[in-house]
């Protein structure tokens, strides 16, 4: 655990159990128990407006699994910087990676205090590999890179995974520049795996507007083209930036009948 862990008083202040938080709402939608009544209420409101959201959430988890398998098996990656970790669930990044390559090293990054409290579960690494957790905001990429360097070797390729996190960044915070700064700190041979929600479905747009009106943090849907621009200057892996369910689907994946409301891609930094 890094030295930035909050004191008990700071933890209580940041927890904000009177307002929904994205990681806890996501946990509720995935059937988890690490949430509060305000989170479940907002989750139910989202489902009332956009009932397919659970299927969409599962698609993103399936993409994470496919992405990690590709990065380990096909690309030979053994280091992961996972930003926007969320609450632990089945098949977290380190479990997926170390199942295939036990020597894999993973750094998780999130700024939700409840995620921090669950970091012990995330830090259960294989003996050959390593896991660490950085309590930081994606808007502070220099700090993330500095703390991640305590666990990861930045002279060797790293996979930067950013699933559902850029939608939490407003245009005023220049999301594309944040991605570029993070990638600039990684060596050639590194990869970016990114997925995010699109503004292509009216029902989802309404559900997100309702969420934003109640939540401690807001979500910003963007066009597929704008999300694709995060990969500028990188070599996209086939099939490119596509609907999340269409990125190299595998036989066990389900929910492909869900609306195409997110896109995903993986790309190489040369």
C-alpha positions as CSV (number, residue, x, y, z in Angstrom):
1,X,0.0,0.0,0.0
2,X,1.4,3.5,-0.8
3,X,1.8,6.2,1.8
4,X,-1.1,8.2,0.4
5,X,-3.7,6.1,2.2
6,X,-6.2,8.4,4.0
7,X,-6.6,8.6,7.7
8,X,-9.9,7.2,9.2
9,X,-11.3,10.7,9.3
10,X,-10.3,11.5,5.7
11,X,-11.8,8.2,4.7
12,X,-15.2,9.0,6.2
13,X,-15.2,12.4,4.6
14,X,-14.4,11.0,1.2
15,X,-16.8,8.1,1.4
16,X,-19.9,10.4,1.0
17,X,-22.5,7.7,1.8
18,X,-25.3,10.3,1.2
19,X,-24.4,10.5,-2.5
20,X,-24.0,7.8,-5.1
21,X,-20.5,7.1,-6.5
22,X,-19.7,5.5,-9.8
23,X,-17.8,2.5,-8.5
24,X,-20.5,1.6,-6.1
25,X,-23.3,2.1,-8.6
26,X,-21.4,-0.1,-11.0
27,X,-21.0,-2.7,-8.3
28,X,-24.7,-2.7,-7.7
29,X,-25.5,-3.1,-11.4
30,X,-23.1,-6.1,-11.6
31,X,-24.9,-7.7,-8.6
32,X,-22.3,-6.9,-6.0
33,X,-22.9,-6.0,-2.3
34,X,-20.3,-3.2,-1.9
35,X,-22.7,-0.3,-2.2
36,X,-25.1,1.8,-0.2
37,X,-28.8,2.6,-0.5
38,X,-28.1,5.8,-2.4
39,X,-26.1,3.7,-5.0
40,X,-28.8,1.0,-5.4
41,X,-31.5,3.7,-5.8
42,X,-29.6,5.3,-8.6
43,X,-28.8,1.9,-10.1
44,X,-32.5,1.1,-10.2
45,X,-33.3,4.5,-11.7
46,X,-30.7,3.8,-14.5
47,X,-32.3,0.4,-15.1
48,X,-35.8,1.9,-15.3
49,X,-34.6,4.2,-18.1
50,X,-32.2,1.9,-19.7
51,X,-32.9,-1.8,-18.7
52,X,-30.1,-3.1,-20.9
53,X,-27.4,-1.5,-18.7
54,X,-26.6,-4.7,-16.9
55,X,-25.8,-6.5,-20.2
56,X,-23.6,-3.5,-21.2
57,X,-21.8,-3.7,-17.9
58,X,-21.1,-7.4,-18.4
59,X,-19.9,-6.7,-21.9
60,X,-17.2,-4.4,-20.5
61,X,-16.1,-7.1,-18.0
62,X,-15.9,-9.6,-20.9
63,X,-13.8,-7.1,-22.9
64,X,-11.4,-6.8,-20.0
65,X,-10.9,-10.5,-20.0
66,X,-10.3,-10.7,-23.8
67,X,-8.0,-7.7,-23.6
68,X,-5.8,-9.1,-20.9
69,X,-5.6,-12.5,-22.6
70,X,-4.6,-10.9,-25.8
71,X,-2.0,-8.7,-24.1
72,X,-0.4,-11.6,-22.2
73,X,-0.6,-14.4,-24.8
74,X,-0.3,-12.5,-28.1
75,X,1.6,-9.4,-27.1
76,X,3.8,-10.8,-24.4
77,X,2.9,-8.1,-21.9
78,X,3.8,-8.8,-18.3
79,X,3.0,-5.4,-16.7
80,X,-0.3,-3.6,-16.3
81,X,-1.3,-0.2,-15.2
82,X,-5.1,-0.4,-14.6
83,X,-6.6,3.0,-14.1
84,X,-10.2,3.2,-12.8
85,X,-10.0,-0.1,-11.1
86,X,-13.4,-0.1,-9.5
87,X,-14.5,-2.5,-6.8
88,X,-13.0,-6.0,-7.0
89,X,-15.1,-8.7,-8.6
90,X,-14.5,-12.0,-10.3
91,X,-11.5,-12.1,-12.6
92,X,-9.8,-8.8,-11.8
93,X,-6.8,-7.8,-14.0
94,X,-4.1,-9.4,-11.9
95,X,-6.1,-12.7,-11.7
96,X,-6.5,-12.8,-15.4
97,X,-2.9,-12.0,-16.2
98,X,-1.3,-14.1,-13.5
99,X,-3.4,-17.1,-14.5
100,X,-1.5,-17.1,-17.8
101,X,1.8,-15.6,-16.7
102,X,2.3,-15.7,-12.9
103,X,5.2,-13.3,-13.1
104,X,2.9,-10.5,-14.2
105,X,3.0,-7.2,-12.3
106,X,-0.1,-5.1,-11.9
107,X,-0.7,-1.6,-10.5
108,X,-4.3,-0.6,-9.8
109,X,-5.3,3.1,-9.7
110,X,-8.5,4.5,-8.3
111,X,-9.6,7.4,-6.1
112,X,-12.7,5.9,-4.6
113,X,-12.2,5.4,-0.9
114,X,-14.2,2.2,-0.8
115,X,-12.0,0.8,-3.5
116,X,-9.0,1.7,-1.4
117,X,-10.6,-0.1,1.6
118,X,-10.9,-3.2,-0.6
119,X,-7.3,-2.9,-1.9
120,X,-6.2,-5.9,0.2
121,X,-8.3,-8.2,-2.1
122,X,-6.7,-6.6,-5.1
123,X,-3.2,-7.0,-3.7
124,X,-3.3,-10.8,-3.4
125,X,-0.6,-11.5,-6.0
126,X,1.0,-14.7,-7.1
127,X,4.4,-15.3,-5.5
128,X,6.2,-14.7,-8.8
129,X,4.5,-11.5,-9.6
130,X,3.4,-8.3,-7.8
131,X,0.3,-6.1,-7.2
132,X,0.1,-2.6,-5.9
133,X,-2.6,0.0,-5.5
134,X,-2.2,3.8,-6.1
135,X,-4.8,6.1,-4.5
136,X,-4.9,8.8,-7.1
137,X,-7.1,10.6,-9.7
138,X,-6.6,10.1,-13.4
139,X,-6.4,13.9,-13.6
140,X,-2.9,13.6,-12.0
141,X,-1.0,11.4,-14.5
142,X,2.4,12.5,-13.3
143,X,1.7,11.2,-9.8
144,X,0.3,8.0,-11.1
145,X,3.4,7.3,-13.2
146,X,5.7,8.2,-10.3
147,X,4.0,5.9,-7.8
148,X,3.5,3.1,-10.3
149,X,7.2,3.1,-11.0
150,X,7.7,1.7,-7.6
151,X,6.2,-1.6,-8.8
152,X,6.5,-1.5,-12.6
153,X,9.7,-1.3,-14.7
154,X,9.1,1.5,-17.2
155,X,12.1,0.4,-19.3
156,X,9.9,-2.6,-20.3
157,X,6.5,-2.5,-22.1
158,X,3.4,-1.8,-20.0
159,X,-0.3,-2.3,-20.8
160,X,-2.3,0.8,-19.8
161,X,-5.9,-0.2,-19.3
162,X,-8.6,2.4,-19.1
163,X,-12.1,0.9,-19.1
164,X,-15.0,3.3,-18.5
165,X,-12.8,5.9,-16.8
166,X,-12.5,8.6,-19.5
167,X,-16.3,9.2,-19.4
168,X,-15.8,10.4,-15.9
169,X,-13.5,13.2,-17.1
170,X,-15.1,16.4,-18.4
171,X,-14.0,18.2,-21.6
172,X,-12.6,20.9,-19.4
173,X,-10.1,18.5,-17.9
174,X,-8.9,17.6,-21.5
175,X,-9.2,13.8,-21.4
176,X,-7.2,13.2,-24.6
177,X,-4.2,15.1,-23.0
178,X,-4.4,12.9,-19.9
179,X,-4.2,9.8,-22.0
180,X,-1.3,11.2,-24.0
181,X,0.6,12.2,-20.8
182,X,0.2,8.7,-19.4
183,X,1.4,7.1,-22.7
184,X,4.3,9.4,-22.9
185,X,5.6,7.9,-19.7
186,X,5.5,4.4,-21.1
187,X,8.2,2.8,-23.4
188,X,7.8,1.7,-26.9
189,X,6.1,-1.7,-27.1
190,X,3.5,-0.6,-24.6
191,X,-0.2,-0.9,-25.3
192,X,-3.4,1.1,-24.6
193,X,-6.6,-0.8,-24.0
194,X,-9.6,1.5,-23.7
195,X,-13.4,1.3,-23.6
196,X,-15.9,3.9,-23.0
197,X,-19.6,4.8,-23.3
198,X,-21.0,6.5,-26.4
199,X,-23.7,9.1,-26.9
200,X,-25.4,7.0,-29.6
201,X,-28.5,5.8,-27.6
202,X,-31.2,8.2,-26.5
203,X,-32.3,6.0,-23.5
204,X,-28.8,5.7,-22.2
205,X,-28.3,9.4,-22.6
206,X,-31.4,10.1,-20.5
207,X,-30.2,7.5,-17.9
208,X,-26.8,9.2,-17.6
209,X,-28.4,12.6,-17.3
210,X,-30.5,11.3,-14.3
211,X,-27.4,9.8,-12.8
212,X,-25.4,13.1,-13.2
213,X,-28.1,15.0,-11.4
214,X,-27.7,13.0,-8.2
215,X,-24.1,11.7,-8.2
216,X,-21.0,13.0,-6.5
217,X,-19.3,12.5,-9.9
218,X,-20.6,12.9,-13.4
219,X,-20.3,10.8,-16.6
220,X,-19.8,12.2,-20.0
221,X,-20.9,10.1,-23.0
222,X,-18.9,10.9,-26.2
223,X,-19.1,10.0,-29.9
224,X,-17.3,6.9,-31.1
225,X,-15.1,9.1,-33.2
226,X,-14.0,11.2,-30.2
227,X,-13.2,8.1,-28.2
228,X,-11.2,6.7,-31.1
229,X,-9.1,9.9,-31.1
230,X,-7.6,8.7,-27.7
231,X,-5.6,6.2,-29.8
232,X,-4.1,8.9,-32.0
233,X,-0.4,8.2,-32.9
234,X,-0.7,4.5,-32.0
235,X,-1.0,1.4,-34.1
236,X,-4.5,-0.1,-33.7
237,X,-4.8,-3.8,-33.3
238,X,-7.4,-5.4,-35.5
239,X,-10.4,-4.9,-35.7
240,X,-9.7,-1.3,-34.5
241,X,-12.1,0.8,-32.4
242,X,-15.4,-1.1,-32.6
243,X,-18.5,-1.7,-30.5
244,X,-17.2,-3.4,-27.3
245,X,-19.0,-6.7,-28.0
246,X,-17.3,-6.8,-31.5
247,X,-13.7,-6.7,-30.3
248,X,-12.6,-10.2,-30.9
249,X,-15.6,-11.9,-29.3
250,X,-15.1,-15.4,-27.9
251,X,-17.4,-18.3,-27.5
252,X,-18.3,-17.9,-23.9
253,X,-19.2,-14.2,-24.2
254,X,-22.8,-13.3,-23.7
255,X,-25.0,-10.3,-24.0
256,X,-24.1,-9.5,-27.6
257,X,-27.7,-8.5,-28.2
258,X,-27.2,-5.5,-25.9
259,X,-27.3,-2.1,-27.7
260,X,-24.0,-0.8,-29.1
261,X,-23.5,1.9,-26.5
262,X,-19.7,1.6,-26.0
263,X,-16.7,1.2,-28.1
264,X,-13.3,-0.5,-27.3
265,X,-9.9,-0.8,-28.8
266,X,-6.3,-1.8,-28.2
267,X,-3.3,-0.2,-29.8
268,X,0.5,-0.4,-29.7
269,X,2.9,2.4,-29.0
270,X,5.9,2.2,-31.3
